[in-house]
Amino acid sequence: MNPNPYPADLGFRMPAEWEPHSATWLTWPHNPETWPGQDLATIESVYIQMIEALAPGESINLLANPRSNLTQLRNLIKNNSPISQNIKIHNISTNDSWIRDYGPNFLVRETSPGKREVAANLWQFDSWGKKYEWTLDDQAGEVITDYLGIVSFEPWIVLEGGAIEVNGQGLCITTEQCLLNPNRNDGLSKNEMETYLKRFLGVREIIWCQGNIEGDDTDGHIDNLVRFVNPNTVLCAWEEDTTDPNHACLQANLKILKSFRDVDGNPLNVIKLPMPGRITGDEGRLPASYANFYIGNQVVLLPTYNHSNDATATDILRECFPDREIVGIPCEAFVWGLGAIHCATQQQP
């Protein structure tokens, strides 16, 4: 394994998502194959809503292919000068829009009270086990870190950002189906993968959950299943219907999380987050989940699906984040791309 010393040896750690951001990175939608059967203008309108909600509280760095249609974005900038000051467009080519998975995995270390140094891991990306084209995506992280002028580390294994969830204080949650999948790293053992996570994320303990939900082409990304909302509290996606194929996996995760005890014997506070029912595309069920929310400096972006549980999920997040506005982002069309809000965002501390 390389480099040596590792980020953790140098005092770096992956911060929790609710810690302060300097920016959010997005990739403007440009590939119609990502959202089959959907009008790309509809997907662009979802990005506009995300940017409108986030930009008052933090900078927006937006990757755009040179031939991207930026009409909606330019209209937003033209008509809203306060927001336009916080948006920077970067002409960086990508294959797809899921920057959570191929963008830099940002790290921080405290250099003095109130001051931080930012670095990043550049994990390899192979499009969720070589499922789609990925060459440009795999290069984007290095282009971003070069632009920022920050130190980067190369673990030399495949790992996507949506596959890991941290509390910023030593805990990481992931799934066996994704991180131990032989289509990523030829079947690294659990012990080997834990060593990578500890050395490169600065975590001390890993909770292994299950990732078998219908329609998920990521092989079990944790950001559709379990999310930290504070250092000791997780939201666990939950399906009440025992006949639903997702029930068994989500029930197993609930049991795993409730039985967890850290090195000091402390349990997690586990809150059930309902699922938005079955949403179906042309090829079957889509991986719709409220757990794919994104925590900004001032807002939490919640994917909504025109379902009765939208209101329940909003109320749960409002209780978890009383200092942030909960902004619903309609994702009935967006999830046809097999991802949602968290998949499309990447926080920069």
N, C-alpha and C positions, 0 to 999 in steps of 0.2 A: 504494500500500500504506500502511496506517495501523496502529498509531500511529507516531509519531516522537518520541523515539527508540524503537528496538525493544528487546525484552528483552535481546538479546545486547549491544547498545550499553551497557546498564546493568549488565552483568556477570551477568545471569541465564543459567542453563542448565538443561536437563532432566537430572536426576540418573539414574544407573543404578538399576535396580530393587532391587539388593542393598544400596544405601546405606540408612542408617537411616530407618525410617518412624516417624511419630507416629501414623498411623492407616491402616487400610484401609477404603475405602468400598465398600459393596455395595448392591444394590437387591433387596429381598425379592421372590421370584417371585409374580406375581399375575395374569398374563395367560395363560389356558390355550391361547390360539392360538399362543403362543411354542413350546409343546411339544405339537404335535398327536399325539393318540393316547396321551399319557402322563398318569398320575394326578399332579395337581399336588402332592399330599402326598409323592410320591416325590421330586420336584424339591426340595421344601422340606427333605427329609431330607438332601439333598446340601449345601444351604446350612448346615444345622446342623453337619454334619461339618467344613465349611470354617471356620465360626465357632469351633467347639471347638478346632480346631488353631491358629488364628491368635490368638485372644483372650488367651492367656497371655503373648504377646509384644508385643502392641500393641493400641491402641484399635480398636474396630469402630464405624464410623458406618454406620447402615443406613437407607436410604430405604424408606419403606413407604407405599403408597397408603392413604388413610383407611379404605377398606373391606377392606384385606388381612386374610387369615386368619393370625393370628400365634400360633396355639395351640402349635405345636411350639417356637417361639422362646420364648414365655412359660414353657413347661415347662422349657426349658434354663436360663433365667435363674433360675427358682424353685429348681431343684435344684442349682445350681452358683454359689454366691455369688462365688467368686473371679473367674469368667468374667463374671458379671453386672455387676461393677464396671467392666468395660472395654467395655460395649455401650451405645451411645446410639441411640435410634430417632428418626428425623426424619419427620414427616408431610409428605412431598413426593410429589406425584403424578407418575407417569411412564407412558409407554406400554409400556415393555419393561424387561428386567432387565440389559441389556448396558452397564453403566455405564463399562466401559473406553472405549467409543466415544463416549459423550455427556457423560461427566463431565469435570471440569476436568483439563487437562493441566498438572500441577504443575511449578513451576520453583523453583530455589534460587539464592541468591548468598551467598557467604561475606562476612560483615560484619566478623568478627574471628576469631581462632583458636578453633575449636570452636563458633562461633555462625553461624547461617544465617537469612536472611530468605526467606520462602516467598511466591511469587506463582503465577499460573496463566495459561495461555492458554485462552481460550474460543473454540475453533474452532467453526464452524457444523456442525450435524449434520442430515443429510437422509435418514436411514435407508438408508444404503448405496445411494444413487442413487434415492431416492423409491420404495423397494420396499414399505414398510409405513407405518403411521401414525407420526408422529414429533414432533408439535408440543410435547407435554409433555416429551419427552426433551430437545429442543433448549433448553428453558428451565431444565433442572435444574442445569446447570453454573453459571449466574449465581446461582441460589438458594443453592448451596453456597458459592461464594466470598463472597457477601454475608454468609452465616452466619459464616464464618470471619473476615471482616473483612480480607481480604488484597487486594493489588493484583491487578487482572486486565488482560490485554491481549486485544484482539479483532483477529485477523488478517483477518476478513471473507472467509475461504474455507472450504470444507468439508474437514475432515480428521478421521478417527477415530483414537482412541488405539491400536487394534490394528493400525493401518497403519504404525506407526513403532517402531523398536527402537534404543535408544541405549546406548552404553557409559559415558556420563557424562564422557567425556574427548575429545569431538570427533567421534566417528563415529556415523552414523545409517545403518540398513539399512531399505530399504523395497522396494516392488515397482512396476514400471511399470504393471501391469494395474490397480492400485488408484489410485494417486495421479495418474496421467495419464489416467484414465478420463473420457471426456466427460460421463458421467452425474453427475459430481461438480461440476466447475468449468468446464464448457463447453470442456474440452480445454486447460488450461494447458500450456505447453511445459515440457519437462524443466528448462531453465534457469530459467524463472520459478518452478517449484516448488522447485528447489534454493535459490533466493534466499529464499523463504518459510521453508524449514526452517532455514537458517543464521541468519536474523534472529530467528526466534521460538523455536528450540530451543537456540541457542548451539552448534551443531555446525559443523565445518569441512569435513568430507568426507561424501559420501553414496554408499553402495553400492546399486546398483539390481539387485534380483533378479527372478526370474520368479514369478508367482503363479497358474499354471494348475493347480489341483487340483480333482478332482471334488467336487461337492456344496457348494462354497464360495459362499455368496451374498454375501460381502463383496467379491468381485472381486479377491481375492488379498491378504488381510491377512498381514503378515509374522509375526505372533505364532503362526501355525500352521505356519511354515516354518523360520525361522531366529531363534535367540535368543542373546544374549550371556550368558555365565555369569561372565566376568571381563573386564577391559578389552581383552584380546587373544585371547579364546577364544570361539568360537561353536559352538552345537550346530545341525547342519543336518539337518532331516528327510530321511530316506532310505528309498527303496523298492528292495529287492533284485530283486524280480520284474520283469524287463524287459518282460513282457507287460502289466503293470499300467499303466493310463492315467496314473498319477501319476509314473511312473518318469522320463519325459523332463524334466518340469519340475524335479524334485528333482535329477536329474543335472546339469542346466544350472546350478542354484544352487550345487551343490558345486564345479563348475568355476569359476564367478564368484568364489566366496569364496576358493578356493585360489590364484587368480591375483592377488588383491588385494594391493597394496602401499601403505602409507600414505606421507605426504610425506617421511618419513625412510627409506623403503625397507623398512619392517618388514612381514612377512606376518602373516596371522591364523593362529591355531591352530584348525583346523577338525575337529570330531568328528562323526561320523555318529550320528544318533539314529534308530533304526528306527521305522517306522510300525506301527500296531496292526492291520494287515490291513483288509479291507473290512467296514465296518459299514453295513447298509442299512436305510433307513426306507421309509415307504409310497411316497415319490416318487423313490426311488433312493438312491445312495450318500450317506452323511453325512460331513462333513469332520472325521473323528476324527484327532487327532494328539497325540503326547506333547509336542510343542513348546509346547502351550498351558498350560504350567505357570506357577505364580505364586510369586515369591520373597518370603516374609515375613521378619520380623526373626529368628525362631527356626526357622522351618520352610520347606520348599518343598512346595507342594501340586501333586501330579502327577496328571493325569487318567489313570485306568486303565480297561481295556475287557475284562477277563476274557480276555486274550490272552496267549500265551506270551511275547510281547515286553514285557509289563508288568514282569517281573523284570529284563530287560536295561535298560530305561529307568530303572528305580529304581537299578540299580547305577551307571549312567553319571552320574546326578544326584548320587548319594552321593559319587562321586569328585570331582565339581565343587564340591560344597558340604559339605565334611567338618565344618563348624561348625554345620550345620543338619540337623534331622531331615527325612527325606523321607517325606511322608505321602501315601499313595495315596487318591485320591477317586474312587469308582466313577462313571463317566460314560456307561455304555451307554445309560441313559435320558436323561441330561442333554444329550447331543450331538444328540438329536432337535430341540433348539432351534437347531441349526446353530452352536453355540458351546460353549465349555467353561470351565475355571477362570479362565484369564487374561482372557477376554472379560467375565467377571462381576465382576471386581475392579478397583480403582483405588487405587494407593498415594499417600498423602499424606506428603511428607517432614517 
